[in-house]
Amino acid sequence: MPPEPPAASRRSPRTVCGAVRDALGPSARAVLLLGLASLLNDVSSDMVLTLLPMFLTGTLGASVATVGAIEGVAEKTAAFTRLAAGRLSDALPPRLPLVAGGYAISALTRPLLALASAA
């Protein structure tokens, strides 16, 4: 009689999620939901940031130099914010409020772009 295959190879496709959950440990649900939130946030940011230079120049009449300055200030602000948030995250044991707050700010401020006009 041949030896029985290892337990991992006997799993049916329906238990693959169970295997992932076992590998990630008790925080598997939180890790997967955070990954999904990050993916959706990145996709929406990329959609907005792709159109922003055209919006600034075409609708608001900004010059190319102004667009470059805005993007430079935005990158510098993002870098310093990441630095401060990283230090704060290291100092605070519960990171969930910090993560949730960051995603909430991102989600709440993105629709404000619709309020911009050529006024």
MOPAC internal coordinates of N, CA, C and O (Angstrom, degrees):
PM7 1SCF
backbone

  N    0.0000 0     0.00 0     0.00 0    0    0    0
  C    1.4350 1     0.00 0     0.00 0    1    0    0
  C    1.5367 1   108.62 1     0.00 0    2    1    0
  O    1.2310 1   119.64 1   -50.92 1    3    2    1
  N    1.3685 1   118.30 1   129.08 1    3    2    1
  C    1.4684 1   121.13 1  -178.13 1    5    3    2
  C    1.5326 1   109.94 1   -69.54 1    6    5    3
  O    1.2310 1   120.92 1   -26.35 1    7    6    5
  N    1.3400 1   115.84 1   153.65 1    7    6    5
  C    1.4718 1   118.69 1   178.17 1    9    7    6
  C    1.5222 1   110.69 1   -66.29 1   10    9    7
  O    1.2310 1   121.12 1   -29.99 1   11   10    9
  N    1.3097 1   115.45 1   150.01 1   11   10    9
  C    1.4640 1   121.53 1  -179.00 1   13   11   10
  C    1.5297 1   109.37 1   -74.21 1   14   13   11
  O    1.2310 1   120.06 1   -41.56 1   15   14   13
  N    1.3606 1   117.50 1   138.44 1   15   14   13
  C    1.4708 1   119.35 1  -179.75 1   17   15   14
  C    1.5282 1   110.40 1   -65.93 1   18   17   15
  O    1.2310 1   120.49 1   -23.00 1   19   18   17
  N    1.3278 1   116.66 1   157.00 1   19   18   17
  C    1.4646 1   119.87 1   178.55 1   21   19   18
  C    1.5233 1   111.23 1   -58.86 1   22   21   19
  O    1.2310 1   120.88 1   -22.60 1   23   22   21
  N    1.3093 1   115.93 1   157.40 1   23   22   21
  C    1.4670 1   121.70 1  -176.16 1   25   23   22
  C    1.5249 1   111.69 1   -60.09 1   26   25   23
  O    1.2310 1   120.21 1   144.71 1   27   26   25
  N    1.3296 1   117.21 1   -35.29 1   27   26   25
  C    1.4688 1   120.06 1  -177.44 1   29   27   26
  C    1.5214 1   111.25 1   -63.80 1   30   29   27
  O    1.2310 1   119.64 1   144.11 1   31   30   29
  N    1.3270 1   118.30 1   -35.89 1   31   30   29
  C    1.4599 1   119.73 1  -178.15 1   33   31   30
  C    1.5248 1   111.94 1   -80.05 1   34   33   31
  O    1.2310 1   119.81 1   166.10 1   35   34   33
  N    1.3310 1   117.96 1   -13.90 1   35   34   33
  C    1.4649 1   120.93 1   178.80 1   37   35   34
  C    1.5183 1   112.27 1   -86.42 1   38   37   35
  O    1.2310 1   119.71 1   172.31 1   39   38   37
  N    1.3339 1   118.15 1    -7.69 1   39   38   37
  C    1.4581 1   120.60 1  -176.80 1   41   39   38
  C    1.5167 1   110.66 1   -66.00 1   42   41   39
  O    1.2310 1   121.49 1   -39.53 1   43   42   41
  N    1.2966 1   114.75 1   140.47 1   43   42   41
  C    1.4534 1   119.34 1   174.40 1   45   43   42
  C    1.5231 1   108.21 1   -84.66 1   46   45   43
  O    1.2310 1   119.50 1   -16.51 1   47   46   45
  N    1.3255 1   118.55 1   163.49 1   47   46   45
  C    1.4680 1   120.42 1  -179.48 1   49   47   46
  C    1.5280 1   112.97 1   -57.79 1   50   49   47
  O    1.2310 1   120.11 1   152.69 1   51   50   49
  N    1.3340 1   117.39 1   -27.31 1   51   50   49
  C    1.4589 1   119.61 1  -178.73 1   53   51   50
  C    1.5217 1   112.28 1   -69.26 1   54   53   51
  O    1.2310 1   119.45 1   158.75 1   55   54   53
  N    1.3060 1   118.66 1   -21.25 1   55   54   53
  C    1.4602 1   120.30 1  -177.81 1   57   55   54
  C    1.5221 1   112.95 1  -100.16 1   58   57   55
  O    1.2310 1   120.11 1  -171.87 1   59   58   57
  N    1.3238 1   117.39 1     8.13 1   59   58   57
  C    1.4555 1   119.69 1   177.44 1   61   59   58
  C    1.5267 1   109.46 1   -63.47 1   62   61   59
  O    1.2310 1   120.00 1   139.95 1   63   62   61
  N    1.3364 1   117.61 1   -40.05 1   63   62   61
  C    1.4670 1   120.49 1   176.86 1   65   63   62
  C    1.5190 1   110.58 1   -60.52 1   66   65   63
  O    1.2310 1   120.65 1   142.51 1   67   66   65
  N    1.3040 1   116.36 1   -37.49 1   67   66   65
  C    1.4557 1   120.16 1   176.94 1   69   67   66
  C    1.5162 1   111.19 1   -63.91 1   70   69   67
  O    1.2310 1   120.36 1   141.58 1   71   70   69
  N    1.3264 1   116.92 1   -38.42 1   71   70   69
  C    1.4614 1   120.90 1   178.74 1   73   71   70
  C    1.5276 1   110.65 1   -66.29 1   74   73   71
  O    1.2310 1   120.54 1   139.95 1   75   74   73
  N    1.3357 1   116.58 1   -40.05 1   75   74   73
  C    1.4649 1   120.38 1   177.62 1   77   75   74
  C    1.5201 1   109.35 1   -64.54 1   78   77   75
  O    1.2310 1   120.68 1   136.59 1   79   78   77
  N    1.3177 1   116.31 1   -43.41 1   79   78   77
  C    1.4647 1   120.83 1   179.20 1   81   79   78
  C    1.5289 1   110.47 1   -61.46 1   82   81   79
  O    1.2310 1   120.44 1   137.91 1   83   82   81
  N    1.3209 1   116.77 1   -42.09 1   83   82   81
  C    1.4607 1   120.45 1   178.42 1   85   83   82
  C    1.5287 1   111.06 1   -63.93 1   86   85   83
  O    1.2310 1   120.70 1   141.28 1   87   86   85
  N    1.3333 1   116.26 1   -38.72 1   87   86   85
  C    1.4656 1   120.13 1  -178.19 1   89   87   86
  C    1.5287 1   111.23 1   -69.64 1   90   89   87
  O    1.2310 1   120.33 1   144.54 1   91   90   89
  N    1.3346 1   116.97 1   -35.46 1   91   90   89
  C    1.4612 1   120.34 1  -178.25 1   93   91   90
  C    1.5187 1   112.83 1   -83.38 1   94   93   91
  O    1.2310 1   120.25 1   161.73 1   95   94   93
  N    1.3030 1   117.12 1   -18.27 1   95   94   93
  C    1.4561 1   120.42 1   178.72 1   97   95   94
  C    1.5147 1   112.25 1    88.81 1   98   97   95
  O    1.2310 1   120.63 1    17.37 1   99   98   97
  N    1.3327 1   116.41 1  -162.63 1   99   98   97
  C    1.4676 1   120.16 1  -174.06 1  101   99   98
  C    1.5204 1   113.86 1   -68.17 1  102  101   99
  O    1.2310 1   119.36 1   161.36 1  103  102  101
  N    1.3184 1   118.83 1   -18.64 1  103  102  101
  C    1.4594 1   120.53 1  -178.65 1  105  103  102
  C    1.5239 1   112.35 1   -94.38 1  106  105  103
  O    1.2310 1   119.92 1  -161.02 1  107  106  105
  N    1.3250 1   117.75 1    18.98 1  107  106  105
  C    1.4625 1   121.59 1  -175.01 1  109  107  106
  C    1.5277 1   112.16 1   -58.76 1  110  109  107
  O    1.2310 1   120.05 1   136.15 1  111  110  109
  N    1.3018 1   117.51 1   -43.85 1  111  110  109
  C    1.4727 1   120.33 1  -178.12 1  113  111  110
  C    1.5275 1   110.44 1   -63.25 1  114  113  111
  O    1.2310 1   120.47 1   135.78 1  115  114  113
  N    1.3179 1   116.70 1   -44.22 1  115  114  113
  C    1.4644 1   120.41 1   179.75 1  117  115  114
  C    1.5253 1   111.07 1   -64.17 1  118  117  115
  O    1.2310 1   120.30 1   139.30 1  119  118  117
  N    1.3182 1   117.03 1   -40.70 1  119  118  117
  C    1.4682 1   120.82 1  -179.86 1  121  119  118
  C    1.5288 1   110.28 1   -64.94 1  122  121  119
  O    1.2310 1   120.28 1   135.46 1  123  122  121
  N    1.3171 1   117.07 1   -44.54 1  123  122  121
  C    1.4636 1   120.32 1  -179.54 1  125  123  122
  C    1.5287 1   111.54 1   -66.88 1  126  125  123
  O    1.2310 1   119.81 1   139.19 1  127  126  125
  N    1.3323 1   117.97 1   -40.81 1  127  126  125
  C    1.4629 1   120.22 1   178.68 1  129  127  126
  C    1.5289 1   111.35 1   -68.03 1  130  129  127
  O    1.2310 1   120.49 1   141.77 1  131  130  129
  N    1.3077 1   116.66 1   -38.23 1  131  130  129
  C    1.4622 1   119.95 1   177.48 1  133  131  130
  C    1.5252 1   110.76 1   -66.17 1  134  133  131
  O    1.2310 1   120.51 1   141.46 1  135  134  133
  N    1.3104 1   116.63 1   -38.54 1  135  134  133
  C    1.4658 1   120.47 1   176.05 1  137  135  134
  C    1.5177 1   111.96 1   -62.98 1  138  137  135
  O    1.2310 1   120.58 1   138.06 1  139  138  137
  N    1.3312 1   116.49 1   -41.94 1  139  138  137
  C    1.4630 1   120.43 1   177.94 1  141  139  138
  C    1.5298 1   110.72 1   -65.57 1  142  141  139
  O    1.2310 1   120.15 1   137.05 1  143  142  141
  N    1.3260 1   117.31 1   -42.95 1  143  142  141
  C    1.4669 1   120.58 1   178.00 1  145  143  142
  C    1.5244 1   110.71 1   -61.53 1  146  145  143
  O    1.2310 1   120.57 1   139.00 1  147  146  145
  N    1.3262 1   116.51 1   -41.00 1  147  146  145
  C    1.4595 1   120.68 1   178.83 1  149  147  146
  C    1.5216 1   111.59 1   -64.45 1  150  149  147
  O    1.2310 1   120.63 1   137.87 1  151  150  149
  N    1.3304 1   116.41 1   -42.13 1  151  150  149
  C    1.4638 1   120.47 1   178.29 1  153  151  150
  C    1.5224 1   111.11 1   -60.84 1  154  153  151
  O    1.2310 1   120.37 1   131.26 1  155  154  153
  N    1.3202 1   116.91 1   -48.74 1  155  154  153
  C    1.4618 1   120.41 1  -178.72 1  157  155  154
  C    1.5252 1   111.71 1   -65.21 1  158  157  155
  O    1.2310 1   120.14 1   142.02 1  159  158  157
  N    1.3292 1   117.34 1   -37.98 1  159  158  157
  C    1.4549 1   121.11 1   177.68 1  161  159  158
  C    1.5266 1   110.80 1   -65.08 1  162  161  159
  O    1.2310 1   120.07 1   137.39 1  163  162  161
  N    1.3165 1   117.48 1   -42.61 1  163  162  161
  C    1.4656 1   120.81 1   179.08 1  165  163  162
  C    1.5247 1   111.78 1   -65.26 1  166  165  163
  O    1.2310 1   120.40 1   139.26 1  167  166  165
  N    1.3186 1   116.85 1   -40.74 1  167  166  165
  C    1.4692 1   120.26 1   178.92 1  169  167  166
  C    1.5258 1   110.33 1   -63.25 1  170  169  167
  O    1.2310 1   120.35 1   134.86 1  171  170  169
  N    1.3331 1   116.94 1   -45.14 1  171  170  169
  C    1.4628 1   118.81 1  -178.99 1  173  171  170
  C    1.5286 1   111.35 1   -68.04 1  174  173  171
  O    1.2310 1   120.00 1   143.59 1  175  174  173
  N    1.3254 1   117.61 1   -36.41 1  175  174  173
  C    1.4613 1   120.31 1   176.97 1  177  175  174
  C    1.5256 1   110.93 1   -64.21 1  178  177  175
  O    1.2310 1   120.53 1   136.79 1  179  178  177
  N    1.3259 1   116.59 1   -43.21 1  179  178  177
  C    1.4624 1   120.08 1   179.46 1  181  179  178
  C    1.5283 1   111.38 1   -64.00 1  182  181  179
  O    1.2310 1   120.29 1   144.03 1  183  182  181
  N    1.3229 1   117.06 1   -35.97 1  183  182  181
  C    1.4665 1   119.68 1   178.53 1  185  183  182
  C    1.5267 1   110.49 1   -65.81 1  186  185  183
  O    1.2310 1   120.15 1   137.74 1  187  186  185
  N    1.3212 1   117.32 1   -42.26 1  187  186  185
  C    1.4618 1   120.83 1  -178.76 1  189  187  186
  C    1.5250 1   110.56 1   -71.56 1  190  189  187
  O    1.2310 1   119.95 1   133.62 1  191  190  189
  N    1.3240 1   117.71 1   -46.38 1  191  190  189
  C    1.4594 1   120.83 1  -175.31 1  193  191  190
  C    1.5222 1   113.08 1   -67.94 1  194  193  191
  O    1.2310 1   120.27 1   156.72 1  195  194  193
  N    1.3210 1   117.08 1   -23.28 1  195  194  193
  C    1.4610 1   120.33 1   176.72 1  197  195  194
  C    1.5253 1   110.70 1   -70.12 1  198  197  195
  O    1.2310 1   120.49 1   143.07 1  199  198  197
  N    1.3202 1   116.66 1   -36.93 1  199  198  197
  C    1.4613 1   121.13 1  -176.86 1  201  199  198
  C    1.5237 1   113.70 1   -90.28 1  202  201  199
  O    1.2310 1   119.84 1   164.11 1  203  202  201
  N    1.3110 1   117.90 1   -15.89 1  203  202  201
  C    1.4561 1   121.08 1  -173.88 1  205  203  202
  C    1.5270 1   114.08 1   -58.57 1  206  205  203
  O    1.2310 1   118.01 1   133.35 1  207  206  205
  N    1.3448 1   121.40 1   -46.65 1  207  206  205
  C    1.4768 1   118.92 1   178.44 1  209  207  206
  C    1.5313 1   113.27 1   -60.09 1  210  209  207
  O    1.2310 1   120.27 1   140.44 1  211  210  209
  N    1.3272 1   117.10 1   -39.56 1  211  210  209
  C    1.4727 1   119.47 1   178.52 1  213  211  210
  C    1.5288 1   110.69 1   -66.07 1  214  213  211
  O    1.2310 1   120.59 1   141.81 1  215  214  213
  N    1.3241 1   116.47 1   -38.19 1  215  214  213
  C    1.4596 1   120.79 1   178.62 1  217  215  214
  C    1.5277 1   110.55 1   -65.55 1  218  217  215
  O    1.2310 1   120.62 1   135.94 1  219  218  217
  N    1.3154 1   116.42 1   -44.06 1  219  218  217
  C    1.4640 1   120.06 1  -178.69 1  221  219  218
  C    1.5240 1   111.91 1   -64.66 1  222  221  219
  O    1.2310 1   120.50 1   137.14 1  223  222  221
  N    1.3338 1   116.65 1   -42.86 1  223  222  221
  C    1.4673 1   118.92 1  -178.14 1  225  223  222
  C    1.5217 1   112.43 1   -79.97 1  226  225  223
  O    1.2310 1   120.47 1   136.52 1  227  226  225
  N    1.3265 1   116.71 1   -43.48 1  227  226  225
  C    1.4592 1   119.78 1  -175.19 1  229  227  226
  C    1.5176 1   114.01 1   -77.93 1  230  229  227
  O    1.2310 1   119.79 1   131.96 1  231  230  229
  N    1.3077 1   118.01 1   -48.04 1  231  230  229
  C    1.4628 1   121.60 1  -175.04 1  233  231  230
  C    1.5193 1   112.08 1   -87.27 1  234  233  231
  O    1.2310 1   120.64 1   133.28 1  235  234  233
  N    1.3189 1   116.38 1   -46.72 1  235  234  233
  C    1.4546 1   119.55 1  -176.29 1  237  235  234
  C    1.5252 1   113.49 1   -90.61 1  238  237  235
  O    1.2310 1   120.02 1   170.63 1  239  238  237
  N    1.3313 1   117.56 1    -9.37 1  239  238  237
  C    1.4591 1   121.50 1   177.19 1  241  239  238
  C    1.5225 1   114.76 1    72.68 1  242  241  239
  O    1.2310 1   119.56 1  -154.58 1  243  242  241
  N    1.3080 1   118.44 1    25.42 1  243  242  241
  C    1.4625 1   121.78 1   179.21 1  245  243  242
  C    1.5258 1   110.06 1   -74.86 1  246  245  243
  O    1.2310 1   120.89 1   -29.86 1  247  246  245
  N    1.3274 1   115.90 1   150.14 1  247  246  245
  C    1.4613 1   119.81 1   177.36 1  249  247  246
  C    1.5264 1   109.56 1   -80.11 1  250  249  247
  O    1.2310 1   121.09 1   -14.23 1  251  250  249
  N    1.3193 1   115.51 1   165.77 1  251  250  249
  C    1.4648 1   120.64 1   179.24 1  253  251  250
  C    1.5282 1   109.78 1   -63.93 1  254  253  251
  O    1.2310 1   120.26 1   143.28 1  255  254  253
  N    1.3420 1   117.10 1   -36.72 1  255  254  253
  C    1.4643 1   120.57 1   177.97 1  257  255  254
  C    1.5304 1   110.77 1   -64.33 1  258  257  255
  O    1.2310 1   120.51 1   141.52 1  259  258  257
  N    1.3108 1   116.62 1   -38.48 1  259  258  257
  C    1.4667 1   120.43 1   178.31 1  261  259  258
  C    1.5188 1   110.46 1   -65.26 1  262  261  259
  O    1.2310 1   120.41 1   138.51 1  263  262  261
  N    1.3248 1   116.82 1   -41.49 1  263  262  261
  C    1.4658 1   120.41 1   177.62 1  265  263  262
  C    1.5304 1   109.72 1   -61.66 1  266  265  263
  O    1.2310 1   120.12 1   137.20 1  267  266  265
  N    1.3204 1   117.37 1   -42.80 1  267  266  265
  C    1.4571 1   121.02 1   177.86 1  269  267  266
  C    1.5170 1   112.09 1   -62.40 1  270  269  267
  O    1.2310 1   120.54 1   138.90 1  271  270  269
  N    1.3342 1   116.57 1   -41.10 1  271  270  269
  C    1.4639 1   120.29 1   178.57 1  273  271  270
  C    1.5201 1   110.98 1   -65.95 1  274  273  271
  O    1.2310 1   120.38 1   138.33 1  275  274  273
  N    1.3242 1   116.88 1   -41.67 1  275  274  273
  C    1.4669 1   120.78 1   178.45 1  277  275  274
  C    1.5207 1   110.40 1   -62.17 1  278  277  275
  O    1.2310 1   120.31 1   135.37 1  279  278  277
  N    1.3206 1   117.02 1   -44.63 1  279  278  277
  C    1.4658 1   119.88 1   179.90 1  281  279  278
  C    1.5283 1   111.53 1   -66.75 1  282  281  279
  O    1.2310 1   120.31 1   143.37 1  283  282  281
  N    1.3241 1   117.02 1   -36.63 1  283  282  281
  C    1.4615 1   120.24 1   176.98 1  285  283  282
  C    1.5182 1   112.15 1   -64.36 1  286  285  283
  O    1.2310 1   120.53 1   135.01 1  287  286  285
  N    1.3236 1   116.59 1   -44.99 1  287  286  285
  C    1.4644 1   121.06 1   177.85 1  289  287  286
  C    1.5248 1   109.97 1   -64.20 1  290  289  287
  O    1.2310 1   120.46 1   140.39 1  291  290  289
  N    1.3253 1   116.73 1   -39.61 1  291  290  289
  C    1.4720 1   120.20 1   179.58 1  293  291  290
  C    1.5289 1   111.30 1   -63.89 1  294  293  291
  O    1.2310 1   120.05 1   137.64 1  295  294  293
  N    1.3301 1   117.52 1   -42.36 1  295  294  293
  C    1.4647 1   120.85 1   178.47 1  297  295  294
  C    1.5282 1   111.61 1   -65.02 1  298  297  295
  O    1.2310 1   120.82 1   137.36 1  299  298  297
  N    1.3236 1   116.03 1   -42.64 1  299  298  297
  C    1.4617 1   120.14 1   179.36 1  301  299  298
  C    1.5287 1   110.46 1   -65.22 1  302  301  299
  O    1.2310 1   120.08 1   138.27 1  303  302  301
  N    1.3259 1   117.45 1   -41.73 1  303  302  301
  C    1.4626 1   121.56 1   178.01 1  305  303  302
  C    1.5244 1   110.53 1   -62.94 1  306  305  303
  O    1.2310 1   120.56 1   137.17 1  307  306  305
  N    1.3206 1   116.54 1   -42.83 1  307  306  305
  C    1.4701 1   120.43 1   178.88 1  309  307  306
  C    1.5222 1   111.20 1   -63.02 1  310  309  307
  O    1.2310 1   120.13 1   139.75 1  311  310  309
  N    1.3253 1   117.35 1   -40.25 1  311  310  309
  C    1.4579 1   120.21 1  -179.71 1  313  311  310
  C    1.5256 1   111.33 1   -65.59 1  314  313  311
  O    1.2310 1   120.22 1   134.65 1  315  314  313
  N    1.3268 1   117.18 1   -45.35 1  315  314  313
  C    1.4632 1   119.87 1   179.16 1  317  315  314
  C    1.5262 1   111.47 1   -68.17 1  318  317  315
  O    1.2310 1   120.17 1   145.22 1  319  318  317
  N    1.3180 1   117.29 1   -34.78 1  319  318  317
  C    1.4602 1   120.10 1   177.20 1  321  319  318
  C    1.5210 1   110.68 1   -65.47 1  322  321  319
  O    1.2310 1   120.36 1   137.89 1  323  322  321
  N    1.3332 1   116.91 1   -42.11 1  323  322  321
  C    1.4720 1   119.86 1   176.56 1  325  323  322
  C    1.5220 1   111.43 1   -62.07 1  326  325  323
  O    1.2310 1   120.51 1   140.33 1  327  326  325
  N    1.3262 1   116.63 1   -39.67 1  327  326  325
  C    1.4621 1   120.55 1   178.38 1  329  327  326
  C    1.5291 1   110.81 1   -62.55 1  330  329  327
  O    1.2310 1   120.50 1   131.53 1  331  330  329
  N    1.3205 1   116.65 1   -48.47 1  331  330  329
  C    1.4672 1   120.47 1  -179.84 1  333  331  330
  C    1.5214 1   111.01 1   -65.80 1  334  333  331
  O    1.2310 1   120.42 1   138.24 1  335  334  333
  N    1.3199 1   116.80 1   -41.76 1  335  334  333
  C    1.4692 1   119.93 1  -179.59 1  337  335  334
  C    1.5248 1   110.78 1   -66.67 1  338  337  335
  O    1.2310 1   119.60 1   144.52 1  339  338  337
  N    1.3169 1   118.36 1   -35.48 1  339  338  337
  C    1.4560 1   121.23 1   177.61 1  341  339  338
  C    1.5204 1   111.72 1   -65.23 1  342  341  339
  O    1.2310 1   120.58 1   137.23 1  343  342  341
  N    1.3218 1   116.49 1   -42.77 1  343  342  341
  C    1.4691 1   120.01 1   177.25 1  345  343  342
  C    1.5289 1   110.65 1   -65.63 1  346  345  343
  O    1.2310 1   120.42 1   138.70 1  347  346  345
  N    1.3267 1   116.80 1   -41.30 1  347  346  345
  C    1.4661 1   120.28 1   178.31 1  349  347  346
  C    1.5191 1   110.76 1   -64.82 1  350  349  347
  O    1.2310 1   120.51 1   139.13 1  351  350  349
  N    1.3139 1   116.63 1   -40.87 1  351  350  349
  C    1.4579 1   121.16 1   179.26 1  353  351  350
  C    1.5196 1   111.38 1   -63.92 1  354  353  351
  O    1.2310 1   120.25 1   142.47 1  355  354  353
  N    1.3268 1   117.12 1   -37.53 1  355  354  353
  C    1.4633 1   120.36 1   177.62 1  357  355  354
  C    1.5311 1   111.40 1   -68.33 1  358  357  355
  O    1.2310 1   120.50 1   148.79 1  359  358  357
  N    1.3328 1   116.64 1   -31.21 1  359  358  357
  C    1.4656 1   120.47 1  -177.32 1  361  359  358
  C    1.5279 1   112.34 1   -81.50 1  362  361  359
  O    1.2310 1   120.13 1   151.87 1  363  362  361
  N    1.3298 1   117.36 1   -28.13 1  363  362  361
  C    1.4642 1   120.70 1  -177.38 1  365  363  362
  C    1.5218 1   110.31 1  -100.74 1  366  365  363
  O    1.2310 1   119.95 1   -53.47 1  367  366  365
  N    1.3256 1   117.70 1   126.53 1  367  366  365
  C    1.4719 1   118.89 1   178.89 1  369  367  366
  C    1.5341 1   113.72 1   -65.28 1  370  369  367
  O    1.2310 1   118.81 1   131.98 1  371  370  369
  N    1.3385 1   119.87 1   -48.02 1  371  370  369
  C    1.4709 1   117.42 1  -179.59 1  373  371  370
  C    1.5261 1   109.98 1   -82.84 1  374  373  371
  O    1.2310 1   120.66 1   -68.56 1  375  374  373
  N    1.3184 1   116.35 1   111.44 1  375  374  373
  C    1.4663 1   120.32 1  -176.65 1  377  375  374
  C    1.5285 1   112.97 1   -88.05 1  378  377  375
  O    1.2310 1   119.98 1   164.42 1  379  378  377
  N    1.3134 1   117.63 1   -15.58 1  379  378  377
  C    1.4601 1   120.56 1  -175.84 1  381  379  378
  C    1.5295 1   112.74 1   -57.50 1  382  381  379
  O    1.2310 1   118.33 1   134.52 1  383  382  381
  N    1.3376 1   120.78 1   -45.48 1  383  382  381
  C    1.4701 1   118.89 1   178.63 1  385  383  382
  C    1.5234 1   112.76 1   -60.41 1  386  385  383
  O    1.2310 1   120.20 1   143.26 1  387  386  385
  N    1.3180 1   117.22 1   -36.74 1  387  386  385
  C    1.4567 1   121.11 1   179.37 1  389  387  386
  C    1.5318 1   110.89 1   -66.95 1  390  389  387
  O    1.2310 1   120.77 1   135.82 1  391  390  389
  N    1.3246 1   116.14 1   -44.18 1  391  390  389
  C    1.4692 1   120.66 1   179.16 1  393  391  390
  C    1.5240 1   110.43 1   -65.52 1  394  393  391
  O    1.2310 1   120.59 1   132.64 1  395  394  393
  N    1.3178 1   116.48 1   -47.36 1  395  394  393
  C    1.4680 1   120.69 1  -179.33 1  397  395  394
  C    1.5270 1   110.61 1   -62.67 1  398  397  395
  O    1.2310 1   120.49 1   139.99 1  399  398  397
  N    1.3218 1   116.66 1   -40.01 1  399  398  397
  C    1.4613 1   119.95 1   178.30 1  401  399  398
  C    1.5212 1   112.40 1   -63.83 1  402  401  399
  O    1.2310 1   120.46 1   139.53 1  403  402  401
  N    1.3173 1   116.73 1   -40.47 1  403  402  401
  C    1.4655 1   120.00 1   178.37 1  405  403  402
  C    1.5160 1   112.69 1   -63.61 1  406  405  403
  O    1.2310 1   120.74 1   135.03 1  407  406  405
  N    1.3159 1   116.19 1   -44.97 1  407  406  405
  C    1.4617 1   119.21 1   178.46 1  409  407  406
  C    1.5253 1   111.33 1   -68.56 1  410  409  407
  O    1.2310 1   120.15 1   145.65 1  411  410  409
  N    1.3210 1   117.32 1   -34.35 1  411  410  409
  C    1.4705 1   120.31 1   178.57 1  413  411  410
  C    1.5205 1   111.16 1   -66.33 1  414  413  411
  O    1.2310 1   120.48 1   136.29 1  415  414  413
  N    1.3280 1   116.69 1   -43.71 1  415  414  413
  C    1.4721 1   119.83 1   177.88 1  417  415  414
  C    1.5209 1   110.29 1   -61.23 1  418  417  415
  O    1.2310 1   120.62 1   137.29 1  419  418  417
  N    1.3094 1   116.42 1   -42.71 1  419  418  417
  C    1.4600 1   120.61 1   179.15 1  421  419  418
  C    1.5263 1   111.31 1   -61.73 1  422  421  419
  O    1.2310 1   120.88 1   135.10 1  423  422  421
  N    1.3108 1   115.93 1   -44.90 1  423  422  421
  C    1.4760 1   120.10 1  -178.14 1  425  423  422
  C    1.5221 1   111.60 1   -69.83 1  426  425  423
  O    1.2310 1   119.77 1   145.55 1  427  426  425
  N    1.3213 1   118.04 1   -34.45 1  427  426  425
  C    1.4582 1   120.71 1  -177.44 1  429  427  426
  C    1.5239 1   113.09 1   -79.47 1  430  429  427
  O    1.2310 1   119.76 1   149.91 1  431  430  429
  N    1.3260 1   118.07 1   -30.09 1  431  430  429
  C    1.4624 1   119.58 1  -177.56 1  433  431  430
  C    1.5187 1   114.01 1   -86.04 1  434  433  431
  O    1.2310 1   119.84 1   155.65 1  435  434  433
  N    1.3102 1   117.92 1   -24.35 1  435  434  433
  C    1.4678 1   120.05 1  -178.20 1  437  435  434
  C    1.5365 1   112.54 1   -60.13 1  438  437  435
  O    1.2310 1   118.60 1   138.10 1  439  438  437
  N    1.3213 1   120.28 1   -41.90 1  439  438  437
  C    1.4680 1   119.10 1   178.16 1  441  439  438
  C    1.5403 1   113.82 1   -66.27 1  442  441  439
  O    1.2310 1   119.61 1   163.59 1  443  442  441
  N    1.3156 1   118.35 1   -16.41 1  443  442  441
  C    1.4554 1   120.24 1   178.48 1  445  443  442
  C    1.5257 1   112.32 1   -64.97 1  446  445  443
  O    1.2310 1   120.38 1   160.27 1  447  446  445
  N    1.3312 1   116.88 1   -19.73 1  447  446  445
  C    1.4680 1   119.22 1   176.51 1  449  447  446
  C    1.5224 1   111.48 1   -61.78 1  450  449  447
  O    1.2310 1   120.71 1   152.62 1  451  450  449
  N    1.3175 1   116.24 1   -27.38 1  451  450  449
  C    1.4706 1   119.57 1   179.49 1  453  451  450
  C    1.5277 1   111.62 1   -67.93 1  454  453  451
  O    1.2310 1   119.91 1   158.96 1  455  454  453
  N    1.3206 1   117.77 1   -21.04 1  455  454  453
  C    1.4627 1   120.93 1   179.61 1  457  455  454
  C    1.5159 1   112.94 1   -79.67 1  458  457  455
  O    1.2310 1   120.23 1   166.08 1  459  458  457
  N    1.3295 1   117.16 1   -13.92 1  459  458  457
  C    1.4698 1   119.80 1  -179.93 1  461  459  458
  C    1.5157 1   109.36 1   -72.39 1  462  461  459
  O    1.2310 1   121.70 1   -40.68 1  463  462  461
  N    1.3141 1   114.36 1   139.32 1  463  462  461
  C    1.4781 1   118.70 1   179.34 1  465  463  462
  C    1.5310 1   108.15 1  -146.93 1  466  465  463
  O    1.2310 1   120.95 1    -3.41 1  467  466  465
  N    1.2794 1   115.78 1   176.59 1  467  466  465
  C    1.4672 1   121.36 1  -179.46 1  469  467  466
  C    1.5153 1   111.45 1   -86.56 1  470  469  467
  O    1.2310 1   119.59 1  -151.12 1  471  470  469
  N    1.3024 1   118.39 1    28.88 1  471  470  469
  C    1.4671 1   123.54 1  -176.62 1  473  471  470
  C    1.4536 1   112.09 1   -57.69 1  474  473  471
  O    1.2310 1   120.10 1   180.00 1  475  474  473

